[in-house]
């Protein structure tokens, strides 16, 4: 079958070509255009449609750099299928403001909504963030069979690549939960029938993608999904999603190139480019993953030798929060589990609730390779 061109937003892409452009999503009060950058690699041969999406949260922008670097290594003339890239899905959240955790914001400053709580978006009676999600869903996600949703350690922490697959629970009647506030939420665009057969097939595909991603740690979750999140909406509409994290601290370090390898692994796994996924010598899939936060504020002084990938034991000292004036120790931060450091704080100062570390619980392993 002869491949045809694709028109998306303000541009058209021919088979075997790369296209760059924007999705128009509205105008602000001062008539500033709201536009979302998009890159399309339209393969010369037939194959899957894959969306690579990053920066739903402005304080987690490092997926954009991973996607940029990875796509430079893909030749559309040799690609099977189409890759749709939304590297900066929430542009205003990186343009303005910021918090102690990052130079960007988690929410859209135009309406203070979290873009990962409004899917699949809507146009009528809708906030700007909902309208932006609607445009991306209609123009990009609805064309795809697969999604990789990139996050990172925020501006406060660096982070190893890690896959966070969220599978459907075995009980079809409890597979979906609703957590929307009044007046906020996506339009009902239809959903597949969630049968035991659908759950088994979807979960098998999610598991295979998570392993192929090639991170040393995989956090497997199988509770009810939130359809307002992009991954949850994909799950109920027949799109295979994989949530991943890599990089952080707003810095270019070795985790970015590791994330590039993992991204290309997904394309290899789906048969879109040649080669087999490059997997690490050892992979662990865990059921428990601790997001460890501080109780108090101050300056965080990490213990010497605490690094990404370090294996720690329960009670092991990770660092101390001190008073920046008196040097008094306000809090000793100790690992609550035996595990592996996936992410660690690299930025001061620290407010109560700030990230200290992400730790994969090595006593909760449910699968391993190597």
N, C-alpha and C positions, 0 to 999 in steps of 0.2 A: 504494500500500500504506500502511495506517495505521501510524504509528510507535507503538511501545509503550514503556512505562516501563522504566528500567534500575535494578536493585538491585545495589548494590556495597557491601561492607563493612557499615556500620551505617545506610545510608540508601538512599532510592529517589529517582530523578530522572525527572520526567515530560518528554515531548517539549517542546522550546521553553523548558526551565528550566535553572537552574544549581543544582548540589548540592555541599555541602561535608560531609566526614565523615572517618572513619578506617578503616584496615584493621587489625584486631587480629592481632598476630603473636606473641603469647606473653606470659610473665611472667618477671621477673627473680627472683633469690633472695629479695629483700625484698618480693616481690609487687608491684613496680612494673610497670605494664602497658607492654608494647612495642606501640606503635601508630604507624602511618604515615599522615600526612595526605594526603588526596586531594581533588581538585576535579574535577567532571565538568560539562561543558557539553554537554547533550544536545539537538542541533539539532532543530528542528521538521520539517525535511525530510531525506530520505535522502541519504547521502553516505559518505565514508570514515570509518574509526575511526583516530584519531591519538593517540599517547601523547607527551606532553611531560614528560620526566623529568630531574631535576637532583639534585645533591648526593649522588651515590654516594660521594663523598669529601667529608668535612666541611670540609676546607680549601679547597673550591671551591664556595661556596654562592651565587654571584651569579646563576646561572641561575634560582634561585627568585624573585629580584626581577624578572628579565626576564619570566618566565612570569606572575607576578602582574600586572605592568603590562600585558602583552599581552592577557591574558584580560579585563581591565577594558574593553578596546576591542571585545570580541566580544559580540554580542547573540545568545543562544541561539535566540531566536525567528526570527532571520534566518540561522542557521547550518545548513549542510548537512552531516550526519554528526554525529559525536561526538568531542569532545576530552577525553581523560583526562589529568589533570595529577598528576604525582608530584613536586612541587617540592622536597621534602626526603625523599628516598628512604632515607637513612641517618641518622635523627634523632639517635641517640646520638653520632655522630661530630662533631656541632656543639655538643653540650651539654657535653662534658667534655674536659679536657686541652688539648693543643695542642703545637706545635713552633715552632722558629725561623721556619718558613715561614708560620705561620698561627695563629689562635686556635683553630682546629678541628683535627681529625685526619684523616689519609687513611684510617685503618682504623676499624673498629667497636671501641670500647674494651671492649666486653663479651667479645670473643673474639679480638681483634687480627687479624681477617680483613679483607681488601680486598673490598668488596662487588662490585667489578668483576672478580672472579675466581671467582665461585661460581654463575654462571647455568646453568640456570634455577632453581637452588635445589632443596631437597629437605626432607622432613619426618623421614624415618627416619634414625637414626644421624647426625643433622645438628647442626652448630653453629648458634647463634642467627642469624648472618648468612645462612646457607644457608636457614634457615626463613623469614626475612624476604623473601629473594629469591623463594622459592617462593610466598609469599602474593601478592606483587606480580605474579609471572608468571601465576598462575592467575586472579587477580581483574582484572588490567588488561591486561598484554601479550598474553595469549592472545586477547583480543577485538579486537586492533588489526591494521591492515595496514601502519601506518607508525609509526616511532619517531624522535624527535629527542632525543639524549642530550647534555645540557649540561654542560660543564666550564668552568673559568676559569683565570686565571693564578696561582692559589693566593693566600694572604695576602701573598705577597712581591712579586708583579708585577701591573701592570695589563696589559690585553690588548685589542686590537681584535677585533671579531667575525671568526672564521675558521672555515671549514668543513673538516673532516677526513674526507672520505669514504673508507671502506675497502671496496674492491670485491673480488670473488672473482677469483683468478687464472684464466687461460684453461684451464689443465690441471685438469680436475675431480678427478683422483686426488690432487692436492696442494693442494686447496682448504682443507683443515681440518688444524689442528695441535692437539695436546694438550699443555698445560703445567700440569697439576694436581699438587699435592702429594698424598702418600698420605693417605687419610682425608678429603680435602676435594674437593668438586666437586658439580656438579649431577646430578640424576637424569636418566635417559634418557627424555625425553618424546616421542621420535619426531622425525623430520626429513624434509624433502622430499628427493626424489631430485635430486641435483646433476648435472644434465646440461649439455652445452654450451649448449643452448637456455635452460635456467634461468639459467645464468651470464650469458649475453648480455642477457636480459631484466632480471635483477636489477641488473646493472651500469649499464644504460641508465637505469633508474629512479633509482638512487643518484646518478648524474652529473647528471641533470635536477634533482633535489632540491638538490644542492650548489650548482649555478649559481643556482637560484631563491632560495636562502637570501639571496644578495645580498652576501656578504662580498667585499671587494676582493681577497682571496687565498684560494685553495682548494688544500689539500695532498692530492693524489691518491695513494692507496696501493692496491696490488693484489696483496699477498702473501697467503700462507695465513692464515686467520682463526683466532682462538682462541675456541672455543665456550663457554669459561667467562666471557668478557666479554659484556656485554649486547648489544653490536652484533653480535658473532660468533654468539651464539645466535639472534638474530633472523635473521641471514643464512641459517642452515641450517634455519629453520622458516618461511620464506616471508614474513617481515616485513621491509619495506624500512627500513634504519636509516641515520641520518645523525648522526655525532658532530660537535659544534660546540664552540667555546670563545668566550667573550666576558666582558669585565670581569675584575676581580681586585683584589687588594690589600685586600679587604674594604671597598671604598669605592663609593659611588654617584657615578658620573661620567658623562660623555657616552657612554661605551661601552655603558651599560645601555640608554639609549633607542635606540642603534643596534641593539642586540640585539633590542629590541622590534620594530623595523621588520623585521628579518630573520625573526623568528618569524611575524609576520603575513604575510610573503612566502610562507612555507611553506603557510599556510592558503589563500592566494590561488592558489598553484600547484596545490594539490590540489582546487581548485574548491569549497572549504568556505565561503569568504566572497567577496564581490564584489571586483573590481579585479584589476589586473596587478601582479606583484612590482615593488617600487621598487628598481632596480638602480643601483649606482654607475657613474660614467662609464667606469671601466676595471676589468676583472676579469682576474686571472691565475690559471691553474692550474699548480702546480709539482709536480715529482716529488721534490724534495729540500727539506727543511725542518729547519734546525739548531736543536736545543734545546741552547743553550750554557750550560755550568755552570762555576763557579769551581773552581780547583784548591786554593785555600787559603782560610783564614778571616780575618776582620777586618771593617773598615768599607768599604763600597763607595761610592765617589764617582763619580757619573756625569759624563761630559764634558758641558759646556754644549751645548745644541742637540740632544742625543740624545732623540728623542721618538717616539711611536707613528707609524708610517707613513713614517718617515725612510728614504730610500734611501741605503745605505752601500756602500762598496767593500771588497774584501778587504784586510785589514790595518788598516782604519780603527779608531782608538782609540775605544772605547765608554765606558771608565771604568777606574778603578784600585781595587784592594783595598789598603788601607793598614793599618798597625799603629795601633790607636786610641790608643796611648800615645806611641810614638816618632815617629809620622807617616811611618815608613819605608814605601816602596812594596813590597808583597809580590807583587803581580801586576798586569801590564797586560793588560786584557781587550780584545782586538781581534777584529773580525769575521773569521770564517774564510772567508766567501764574499761575493760581490757579492749584495746582497739588500735586503730591506725589513724594518724592525723591526716585528714584530707584537706582541711583548711585551717589557717591560723591567723590571728590578728597581727597586722603589721603597722597599724596606724594609731597615733594618739591624737587628741585625748580620747577618753572613754566615758560614756554616760551609762547609767544603769540600763541593763538590757542589751548593751553592745555585745557583738559577737566576740567570743574568745577563741573558739575552735569548733570545727565539725569533726566528729570522731566516728568512724565506722566500727561498730561493736563486733569484735572478732569472735565473741562467744555465741553469735547469732547466725553463723554461716549456714546457708541452706543449699549452696552449690559452690563448687570450686573447680578450677582447672589449673593443673600444674602443681 
